[in-house]
C-alpha cells in the first residue's frame, strides 16, 4: 500500500471516529434532556394534583361546622390528594369508624376497673351506643355514599353523632365523664362527615 493512501485511510478513520463520538455525545444530551423534561412534567403534574386536592379539601371543609378538624382529618390521609367529594366523605367515614373503635376500646378498659355500679351502668350503655356507631351507623353512611344515595349517608353520620351525645349524657349524674373528650371528638367528626355527604345531595 502506498504511504499516501495509507495516510488518507488513517485520516478518514479518525474523522469517522470523531463523528461517531460527536453523534454519541449529542444522543446522550438529547436523552438526558428527555429524562429531565419527563421528570419536570411528572413533578408539575404531582404539584397540580396536590394543589387541586388541597383546594377541594378547603372548599369542602368550609361547608362543615368544624373546619380545622375537617382539614386535619382529610389531609392526614394520602387518598385525599386525588379524591373527589365522595372520596373525601369515604375518608371521613373511615376516620370516624377508627375513632369510634378507639373510644369503644377506651370504654371497655374503663369497665374493667370500674367499681361504682352507676359508673358501670353508664359505661355499659356507652358500649351499646358505640357498637351501634361501628356496626350500623358508619357502615350505612359508607354504603350510601358508594351507592350514590347520600340521603342515607347523612342520616347514618347524624345517628353516629347522636349516639356519642347519648353516651355523654349517661354521665350527667357522675362527678365527671371519663370519656368526655372522646365523645366530643366522635360527635364533631360525625358532624363533619354528615356535612360532606350533604354536599352530594
Secondary structure by P-SEA (a helix, b strand, c coil): ccaaaaaaaaaaaaaaaaaaaaaaaaaaaaaaaaaaaaaaaaaaaaaaaaaaaaaaaaaaaaacccaaaaaaaaaaccccccccaaaaaaaaaaaaaaaaaaaaaaaaaaaaacccaaaaaaaaaaaaaaaaaaccaaaaaaaaaaaccaaaaaaaaaaaaaaaaaaaaccccccccccaaaaaaaaaaaaaaaaaaaaac
